[in-house]
Amino acid sequence: MGGWSCLIYIWYTLLYVNAVVFLFLFIRELFYDYIRVSVFWGCVLKAHEEEV
């Protein structure tokens, strides 16, 4: 039984690490998208103001 509990522990640890990494990457992508959109609209608005 000792071997099984060790395997289960490793399995859960891997699942936990995968979930954390996935969340980290997901949030980072959202953050980068937000920055990209903000920069894009900032440039668009600035260009528009210069035209007017």
mmJSON file of the N, C-alpha and C atoms, coordinates in Angstrom:
{"data_MODEL":{"atom_site":{
"group_PDB":["ATOM","ATOM","ATOM","ATOM","ATOM","ATOM","ATOM","ATOM","ATOM","ATOM","ATOM","ATOM","ATOM","ATOM","ATOM","ATOM","ATOM","ATOM","ATOM","ATOM","ATOM","ATOM","ATOM","ATOM","ATOM","ATOM","ATOM","ATOM","ATOM","ATOM","ATOM","ATOM","ATOM","ATOM","ATOM","ATOM","ATOM","ATOM","ATOM","ATOM","ATOM","ATOM","ATOM","ATOM","ATOM","ATOM","ATOM","ATOM","ATOM","ATOM","ATOM","ATOM","ATOM","ATOM","ATOM","ATOM","ATOM","ATOM","ATOM","ATOM","ATOM","ATOM","ATOM","ATOM","ATOM","ATOM","ATOM","ATOM","ATOM","ATOM","ATOM","ATOM","ATOM","ATOM","ATOM","ATOM","ATOM","ATOM","ATOM","ATOM","ATOM","ATOM","ATOM","ATOM","ATOM","ATOM","ATOM","ATOM","ATOM","ATOM","ATOM","ATOM","ATOM","ATOM","ATOM","ATOM","ATOM","ATOM","ATOM","ATOM","ATOM","ATOM","ATOM","ATOM","ATOM","ATOM","ATOM","ATOM","ATOM","ATOM","ATOM","ATOM","ATOM","ATOM","ATOM","ATOM","ATOM","ATOM","ATOM","ATOM","ATOM","ATOM","ATOM","ATOM","ATOM","ATOM","ATOM","ATOM","ATOM","ATOM","ATOM","ATOM","ATOM","ATOM","ATOM","ATOM","ATOM","ATOM","ATOM","ATOM","ATOM","ATOM","ATOM","ATOM","ATOM","ATOM","ATOM","ATOM","ATOM","ATOM","ATOM","ATOM","ATOM","ATOM","ATOM","ATOM"],
"id":[1,2,3,4,5,6,7,8,9,10,11,12,13,14,15,16,17,18,19,20,21,22,23,24,25,26,27,28,29,30,31,32,33,34,35,36,37,38,39,40,41,42,43,44,45,46,47,48,49,50,51,52,53,54,55,56,57,58,59,60,61,62,63,64,65,66,67,68,69,70,71,72,73,74,75,76,77,78,79,80,81,82,83,84,85,86,87,88,89,90,91,92,93,94,95,96,97,98,99,100,101,102,103,104,105,106,107,108,109,110,111,112,113,114,115,116,117,118,119,120,121,122,123,124,125,126,127,128,129,130,131,132,133,134,135,136,137,138,139,140,141,142,143,144,145,146,147,148,149,150,151,152,153,154,155,156],
"type_symbol":["N","C","C","N","C","C","N","C","C","N","C","C","N","C","C","N","C","C","N","C","C","N","C","C","N","C","C","N","C","C","N","C","C","N","C","C","N","C","C","N","C","C","N","C","C","N","C","C","N","C","C","N","C","C","N","C","C","N","C","C","N","C","C","N","C","C","N","C","C","N","C","C","N","C","C","N","C","C","N","C","C","N","C","C","N","C","C","N","C","C","N","C","C","N","C","C","N","C","C","N","C","C","N","C","C","N","C","C","N","C","C","N","C","C","N","C","C","N","C","C","N","C","C","N","C","C","N","C","C","N","C","C","N","C","C","N","C","C","N","C","C","N","C","C","N","C","C","N","C","C","N","C","C","N","C","C"],
"label_atom_id":["N","CA","C","N","CA","C","N","CA","C","N","CA","C","N","CA","C","N","CA","C","N","CA","C","N","CA","C","N","CA","C","N","CA","C","N","CA","C","N","CA","C","N","CA","C","N","CA","C","N","CA","C","N","CA","C","N","CA","C","N","CA","C","N","CA","C","N","CA","C","N","CA","C","N","CA","C","N","CA","C","N","CA","C","N","CA","C","N","CA","C","N","CA","C","N","CA","C","N","CA","C","N","CA","C","N","CA","C","N","CA","C","N","CA","C","N","CA","C","N","CA","C","N","CA","C","N","CA","C","N","CA","C","N","CA","C","N","CA","C","N","CA","C","N","CA","C","N","CA","C","N","CA","C","N","CA","C","N","CA","C","N","CA","C","N","CA","C","N","CA","C","N","CA","C","N","CA","C","N","CA","C"],
"label_alt_id":[null,null,null,null,null,null,null,null,null,null,null,null,null,null,null,null,null,null,null,null,null,null,null,null,null,null,null,null,null,null,null,null,null,null,null,null,null,null,null,null,null,null,null,null,null,null,null,null,null,null,null,null,null,null,null,null,null,null,null,null,null,null,null,null,null,null,null,null,null,null,null,null,null,null,null,null,null,null,null,null,null,null,null,null,null,null,null,null,null,null,null,null,null,null,null,null,null,null,null,null,null,null,null,null,null,null,null,null,null,null,null,null,null,null,null,null,null,null,null,null,null,null,null,null,null,null,null,null,null,null,null,null,null,null,null,null,null,null,null,null,null,null,null,null,null,null,null,null,null,null,null,null,null,null,null,null],
"label_comp_id":["MET","MET","MET","GLY","GLY","GLY","GLY","GLY","GLY","TRP","TRP","TRP","SER","SER","SER","CYS","CYS","CYS","LEU","LEU","LEU","ILE","ILE","ILE","TYR","TYR","TYR","ILE","ILE","ILE","TRP","TRP","TRP","TYR","TYR","TYR","THR","THR","THR","LEU","LEU","LEU","LEU","LEU","LEU","TYR","TYR","TYR","VAL","VAL","VAL","ASN","ASN","ASN","ALA","ALA","ALA","VAL","VAL","VAL","VAL","VAL","VAL","PHE","PHE","PHE","LEU","LEU","LEU","PHE","PHE","PHE","LEU","LEU","LEU","PHE","PHE","PHE","ILE","ILE","ILE","ARG","ARG","ARG","GLU","GLU","GLU","LEU","LEU","LEU","PHE","PHE","PHE","TYR","TYR","TYR","ASP","ASP","ASP","TYR","TYR","TYR","ILE","ILE","ILE","ARG","ARG","ARG","VAL","VAL","VAL","SER","SER","SER","VAL","VAL","VAL","PHE","PHE","PHE","TRP","TRP","TRP","GLY","GLY","GLY","CYS","CYS","CYS","VAL","VAL","VAL","LEU","LEU","LEU","LYS","LYS","LYS","ALA","ALA","ALA","HIS","HIS","HIS","GLU","GLU","GLU","GLU","GLU","GLU","GLU","GLU","GLU","VAL","VAL","VAL"],
"label_asym_id":["A","A","A","A","A","A","A","A","A","A","A","A","A","A","A","A","A","A","A","A","A","A","A","A","A","A","A","A","A","A","A","A","A","A","A","A","A","A","A","A","A","A","A","A","A","A","A","A","A","A","A","A","A","A","A","A","A","A","A","A","A","A","A","A","A","A","A","A","A","A","A","A","A","A","A","A","A","A","A","A","A","A","A","A","A","A","A","A","A","A","A","A","A","A","A","A","A","A","A","A","A","A","A","A","A","A","A","A","A","A","A","A","A","A","A","A","A","A","A","A","A","A","A","A","A","A","A","A","A","A","A","A","A","A","A","A","A","A","A","A","A","A","A","A","A","A","A","A","A","A","A","A","A","A","A","A"],
"label_entity_id":["1","1","1","1","1","1","1","1","1","1","1","1","1","1","1","1","1","1","1","1","1","1","1","1","1","1","1","1","1","1","1","1","1","1","1","1","1","1","1","1","1","1","1","1","1","1","1","1","1","1","1","1","1","1","1","1","1","1","1","1","1","1","1","1","1","1","1","1","1","1","1","1","1","1","1","1","1","1","1","1","1","1","1","1","1","1","1","1","1","1","1","1","1","1","1","1","1","1","1","1","1","1","1","1","1","1","1","1","1","1","1","1","1","1","1","1","1","1","1","1","1","1","1","1","1","1","1","1","1","1","1","1","1","1","1","1","1","1","1","1","1","1","1","1","1","1","1","1","1","1","1","1","1","1","1","1"],
"label_seq_id":[1,1,1,2,2,2,3,3,3,4,4,4,5,5,5,6,6,6,7,7,7,8,8,8,9,9,9,10,10,10,11,11,11,12,12,12,13,13,13,14,14,14,15,15,15,16,16,16,17,17,17,18,18,18,19,19,19,20,20,20,21,21,21,22,22,22,23,23,23,24,24,24,25,25,25,26,26,26,27,27,27,28,28,28,29,29,29,30,30,30,31,31,31,32,32,32,33,33,33,34,34,34,35,35,35,36,36,36,37,37,37,38,38,38,39,39,39,40,40,40,41,41,41,42,42,42,43,43,43,44,44,44,45,45,45,46,46,46,47,47,47,48,48,48,49,49,49,50,50,50,51,51,51,52,52,52],
"pdbx_PDB_ins_code":[null,null,null,null,null,null,null,null,null,null,null,null,null,null,null,null,null,null,null,null,null,null,null,null,null,null,null,null,null,null,null,null,null,null,null,null,null,null,null,null,null,null,null,null,null,null,null,null,null,null,null,null,null,null,null,null,null,null,null,null,null,null,null,null,null,null,null,null,null,null,null,null,null,null,null,null,null,null,null,null,null,null,null,null,null,null,null,null,null,null,null,null,null,null,null,null,null,null,null,null,null,null,null,null,null,null,null,null,null,null,null,null,null,null,null,null,null,null,null,null,null,null,null,null,null,null,null,null,null,null,null,null,null,null,null,null,null,null,null,null,null,null,null,null,null,null,null,null,null,null,null,null,null,null,null,null],
"Cartn_x":[0.83,0.0,0.87,2.041,2.907,3.26,3.53,3.889,2.756,1.517,0.37,0.159,0.235,0.005,1.074,2.289,3.364,3.039,2.569,2.216,1.078,0.068,-1.082,-0.619,0.281,0.808,1.527,2.365,3.091,2.103,1.072,0.054,-0.649,-1.08,-1.768,-0.842,0.422,1.389,1.538,1.641,1.772,0.529,-0.649,-1.89,-1.912,-1.515,-1.516,-0.557,0.645,1.643,1.124,0.524,-0.022,-1.091,-1.973,-3.047,-2.472,-1.464,-0.862,-0.182,0.572,1.267,0.254,-0.811,-1.84,-2.478,-2.836,-3.449,-2.493,-1.224,-0.225,-0.123,-0.026,0.096,-1.171,-2.343,-3.621,-3.745,-3.425,-3.523,-2.506,-1.301,-0.276,-0.731,-1.348,-1.853,-2.923,-3.844,-4.888,-4.26,-3.248,-2.566,-1.903,-1.21,-0.543,-1.565,-2.681,-3.724,-4.252,-4.452,-4.958,-3.983,-2.686,-1.675,-1.665,-1.728,-1.7,-2.887,-4.063,-5.271,-5.165,-4.67,-4.535,-3.573,-2.428,-1.441,-2.031,-2.741,-3.344,-4.316,-5.248,-6.231,-5.584,-4.532,-3.813,-3.23,-2.626,-2.045,-3.137,-4.243,-5.343,-5.899,-6.132,-6.688,-5.702,-4.422,-3.412,-3.359,-3.394,-3.372,-4.615,-5.74,-6.997,-6.934,-6.364,-6.258,-5.355,-4.278,-3.355,-4.017,-4.927,-5.625,-6.545,-7.198,-8.184,-7.541],
"Cartn_y":[-1.208,0.0,1.266,1.184,2.358,2.88,1.947,2.35,3.09,2.602,3.234,4.658,4.844,6.185,7.145,6.632,7.471,7.86,6.872,7.149,8.16,7.966,8.878,10.286,10.355,11.653,12.348,11.594,12.151,12.599,11.77,12.076,13.387,13.524,14.747,15.954,15.747,16.846,17.313,16.354,16.71,17.443,16.96,17.618,19.053,19.22,20.539,21.475,20.977,21.788,22.164,21.19,21.47,22.554,22.459,23.441,24.832,24.899,26.193,26.795,25.967,26.448,26.902,26.115,26.465,27.807,27.965,29.216,30.385,30.161,31.22,31.663,30.685,31.003,31.678,31.18,31.726,33.191,33.465,34.829,35.732,35.181,35.97,36.341,35.396,35.674,36.762,36.654,37.666,39.026,39.041,40.281,40.895,40.055,40.548,41.059,40.339,40.781,42.142,42.308,43.57,44.703,44.444,45.462,45.785,44.733,44.934,45.788,45.462,46.211,47.65,47.826,49.169,50.005,49.413,50.13,50.461,49.48,49.688,50.858,50.838,51.911,53.234,53.173,54.399,55.035,54.216,54.721,55.257,54.531,54.95,56.29,56.418,57.666,58.815,58.542,59.585,60.056,59.116,59.457,60.27,59.884,60.575,62.007,62.179,63.521,64.408,63.825,64.612,65.055,64.218,64.577,65.765,65.771,66.821,68.131],
"Cartn_z":[0.0,0.0,0.0,0.6,0.675,-0.703,-1.634,-2.991,-3.678,-3.462,-4.112,-3.605,-2.302,-1.754,-2.279,-2.459,-2.997,-4.44,-5.237,-6.63,-6.705,-5.861,-5.859,-5.476,-4.503,-4.071,-5.227,-5.943,-7.093,-8.166,-8.417,-9.425,-9.096,-7.832,-7.429,-7.499,-7.143,-7.213,-8.654,-9.587,-11.002,-11.491,-11.09,-11.498,-10.984,-9.714,-9.091,-9.819,-10.108,-10.813,-12.201,-12.896,-14.227,-14.156,-13.165,-13.02,-12.759,-11.89,-11.563,-12.788,-13.513,-14.714,-15.757,-15.936,-16.913,-16.551,-15.278,-14.834,-15.044,-14.699,-14.847,-16.306,-17.211,-18.634,-19.143,-18.692,-19.127,-18.703,-17.429,-16.915,-17.611,-17.866,-18.532,-19.945,-20.647,-21.997,-21.95,-20.982,-20.851,-20.59,-19.713,-19.354,-20.58,-21.366,-22.57,-23.585,-23.72,-24.649,-24.213,-22.901,-22.366,-22.679,-22.48,-22.764,-24.256,-25.091,-26.535,-26.973,-26.48,-26.846,-26.347,-25.121,-24.562,-25.396,-25.759,-26.565,-27.931,-28.511,-29.826,-29.788,-28.814,-28.744,-28.37,-27.558,-27.215,-28.463,-29.331,-30.584,-31.497,-31.588,-32.463,-31.997,-30.694,-30.169,-30.338,-30.123,-30.269,-31.724,-32.668,-34.09,-34.442,-33.866,-34.143,-33.611,-32.423,-31.841,-32.693,-33.23,-34.045,-35.351,-35.867,-37.106,-36.871,-35.708,-35.402,-35.028],
"occupancy":[1.0,1.0,1.0,1.0,1.0,1.0,1.0,1.0,1.0,1.0,1.0,1.0,1.0,1.0,1.0,1.0,1.0,1.0,1.0,1.0,1.0,1.0,1.0,1.0,1.0,1.0,1.0,1.0,1.0,1.0,1.0,1.0,1.0,1.0,1.0,1.0,1.0,1.0,1.0,1.0,1.0,1.0,1.0,1.0,1.0,1.0,1.0,1.0,1.0,1.0,1.0,1.0,1.0,1.0,1.0,1.0,1.0,1.0,1.0,1.0,1.0,1.0,1.0,1.0,1.0,1.0,1.0,1.0,1.0,1.0,1.0,1.0,1.0,1.0,1.0,1.0,1.0,1.0,1.0,1.0,1.0,1.0,1.0,1.0,1.0,1.0,1.0,1.0,1.0,1.0,1.0,1.0,1.0,1.0,1.0,1.0,1.0,1.0,1.0,1.0,1.0,1.0,1.0,1.0,1.0,1.0,1.0,1.0,1.0,1.0,1.0,1.0,1.0,1.0,1.0,1.0,1.0,1.0,1.0,1.0,1.0,1.0,1.0,1.0,1.0,1.0,1.0,1.0,1.0,1.0,1.0,1.0,1.0,1.0,1.0,1.0,1.0,1.0,1.0,1.0,1.0,1.0,1.0,1.0,1.0,1.0,1.0,1.0,1.0,1.0,1.0,1.0,1.0,1.0,1.0,1.0],
"B_iso_or_equiv":[0.0,0.0,0.0,0.0,0.0,0.0,0.0,0.0,0.0,0.0,0.0,0.0,0.0,0.0,0.0,0.0,0.0,0.0,0.0,0.0,0.0,0.0,0.0,0.0,0.0,0.0,0.0,0.0,0.0,0.0,0.0,0.0,0.0,0.0,0.0,0.0,0.0,0.0,0.0,0.0,0.0,0.0,0.0,0.0,0.0,0.0,0.0,0.0,0.0,0.0,0.0,0.0,0.0,0.0,0.0,0.0,0.0,0.0,0.0,0.0,0.0,0.0,0.0,0.0,0.0,0.0,0.0,0.0,0.0,0.0,0.0,0.0,0.0,0.0,0.0,0.0,0.0,0.0,0.0,0.0,0.0,0.0,0.0,0.0,0.0,0.0,0.0,0.0,0.0,0.0,0.0,0.0,0.0,0.0,0.0,0.0,0.0,0.0,0.0,0.0,0.0,0.0,0.0,0.0,0.0,0.0,0.0,0.0,0.0,0.0,0.0,0.0,0.0,0.0,0.0,0.0,0.0,0.0,0.0,0.0,0.0,0.0,0.0,0.0,0.0,0.0,0.0,0.0,0.0,0.0,0.0,0.0,0.0,0.0,0.0,0.0,0.0,0.0,0.0,0.0,0.0,0.0,0.0,0.0,0.0,0.0,0.0,0.0,0.0,0.0,0.0,0.0,0.0,0.0,0.0,0.0],
"pdbx_formal_charge":[null,null,null,null,null,null,null,null,null,null,null,null,null,null,null,null,null,null,null,null,null,null,null,null,null,null,null,null,null,null,null,null,null,null,null,null,null,null,null,null,null,null,null,null,null,null,null,null,null,null,null,null,null,null,null,null,null,null,null,null,null,null,null,null,null,null,null,null,null,null,null,null,null,null,null,null,null,null,null,null,null,null,null,null,null,null,null,null,null,null,null,null,null,null,null,null,null,null,null,null,null,null,null,null,null,null,null,null,null,null,null,null,null,null,null,null,null,null,null,null,null,null,null,null,null,null,null,null,null,null,null,null,null,null,null,null,null,null,null,null,null,null,null,null,null,null,null,null,null,null,null,null,null,null,null,null],
"auth_seq_id":[1,1,1,2,2,2,3,3,3,4,4,4,5,5,5,6,6,6,7,7,7,8,8,8,9,9,9,10,10,10,11,11,11,12,12,12,13,13,13,14,14,14,15,15,15,16,16,16,17,17,17,18,18,18,19,19,19,20,20,20,21,21,21,22,22,22,23,23,23,24,24,24,25,25,25,26,26,26,27,27,27,28,28,28,29,29,29,30,30,30,31,31,31,32,32,32,33,33,33,34,34,34,35,35,35,36,36,36,37,37,37,38,38,38,39,39,39,40,40,40,41,41,41,42,42,42,43,43,43,44,44,44,45,45,45,46,46,46,47,47,47,48,48,48,49,49,49,50,50,50,51,51,51,52,52,52],
"auth_comp_id":["MET","MET","MET","GLY","GLY","GLY","GLY","GLY","GLY","TRP","TRP","TRP","SER","SER","SER","CYS","CYS","CYS","LEU","LEU","LEU","ILE","ILE","ILE","TYR","TYR","TYR","ILE","ILE","ILE","TRP","TRP","TRP","TYR","TYR","TYR","THR","THR","THR","LEU","LEU","LEU","LEU","LEU","LEU","TYR","TYR","TYR","VAL","VAL","VAL","ASN","ASN","ASN","ALA","ALA","ALA","VAL","VAL","VAL","VAL","VAL","VAL","PHE","PHE","PHE","LEU","LEU","LEU","PHE","PHE","PHE","LEU","LEU","LEU","PHE","PHE","PHE","ILE","ILE","ILE","ARG","ARG","ARG","GLU","GLU","GLU","LEU","LEU","LEU","PHE","PHE","PHE","TYR","TYR","TYR","ASP","ASP","ASP","TYR","TYR","TYR","ILE","ILE","ILE","ARG","ARG","ARG","VAL","VAL","VAL","SER","SER","SER","VAL","VAL","VAL","PHE","PHE","PHE","TRP","TRP","TRP","GLY","GLY","GLY","CYS","CYS","CYS","VAL","VAL","VAL","LEU","LEU","LEU","LYS","LYS","LYS","ALA","ALA","ALA","HIS","HIS","HIS","GLU","GLU","GLU","GLU","GLU","GLU","GLU","GLU","GLU","VAL","VAL","VAL"],
"auth_asym_id":["A","A","A","A","A","A","A","A","A","A","A","A","A","A","A","A","A","A","A","A","A","A","A","A","A","A","A","A","A","A","A","A","A","A","A","A","A","A","A","A","A","A","A","A","A","A","A","A","A","A","A","A","A","A","A","A","A","A","A","A","A","A","A","A","A","A","A","A","A","A","A","A","A","A","A","A","A","A","A","A","A","A","A","A","A","A","A","A","A","A","A","A","A","A","A","A","A","A","A","A","A","A","A","A","A","A","A","A","A","A","A","A","A","A","A","A","A","A","A","A","A","A","A","A","A","A","A","A","A","A","A","A","A","A","A","A","A","A","A","A","A","A","A","A","A","A","A","A","A","A","A","A","A","A","A","A"],
"auth_atom_id":["N","CA","C","N","CA","C","N","CA","C","N","CA","C","N","CA","C","N","CA","C","N","CA","C","N","CA","C","N","CA","C","N","CA","C","N","CA","C","N","CA","C","N","CA","C","N","CA","C","N","CA","C","N","CA","C","N","CA","C","N","CA","C","N","CA","C","N","CA","C","N","CA","C","N","CA","C","N","CA","C","N","CA","C","N","CA","C","N","CA","C","N","CA","C","N","CA","C","N","CA","C","N","CA","C","N","CA","C","N","CA","C","N","CA","C","N","CA","C","N","CA","C","N","CA","C","N","CA","C","N","CA","C","N","CA","C","N","CA","C","N","CA","C","N","CA","C","N","CA","C","N","CA","C","N","CA","C","N","CA","C","N","CA","C","N","CA","C","N","CA","C","N","CA","C","N","CA","C","N","CA","C"],
"pdbx_PDB_model_num":[1,1,1,1,1,1,1,1,1,1,1,1,1,1,1,1,1,1,1,1,1,1,1,1,1,1,1,1,1,1,1,1,1,1,1,1,1,1,1,1,1,1,1,1,1,1,1,1,1,1,1,1,1,1,1,1,1,1,1,1,1,1,1,1,1,1,1,1,1,1,1,1,1,1,1,1,1,1,1,1,1,1,1,1,1,1,1,1,1,1,1,1,1,1,1,1,1,1,1,1,1,1,1,1,1,1,1,1,1,1,1,1,1,1,1,1,1,1,1,1,1,1,1,1,1,1,1,1,1,1,1,1,1,1,1,1,1,1,1,1,1,1,1,1,1,1,1,1,1,1,1,1,1,1,1,1]
}}}
